[in-house]
């Protein structure tokens, strides 16, 4: 049955679903920290920050995000056929999964468009970072969070 479906309509529906959520998958609360974390110059500091941010997500958001990451990686494996590289997928889905809150978005309307495009580029970079990262599991992230929280 799926072979008769328009893959672009299915992908568009998935993107629409995430865009219409009341809060982005990577949450309003963490948005500023994701923007700061991806901008860190030190690779080790960026790695620590970006993994800590994943651990900070509510469990259902984290599970959904990890599942989506693995799906998008499988889509990218078919790049010769579908023309969707990791970068292309990050460009399409990054601003949908990680976007400023509505309050912050309204304040951006009055700012210059280059600031807005910088935000979009950072949103793409966040998703691309995770897409290029070795596979992450919920259990591993939560186990490390428990270990880190008790390591004083």
Secondary structure, DSSP 8 states (H G I E B T S, - for coil): -GGGS-HHHHHHHHHHHHHHSSS-TT-HHHHHHHHHHHT-SSHHHHHHHHHHHHHHS-HHHHHHHHHHHHHHHHHHHTHHHH---HHHHHHHHHHHHS---HHHHHHHHTS-HHHHHHHHHHHHHHHHHHHHS----HHHHHHHHHHHHH--
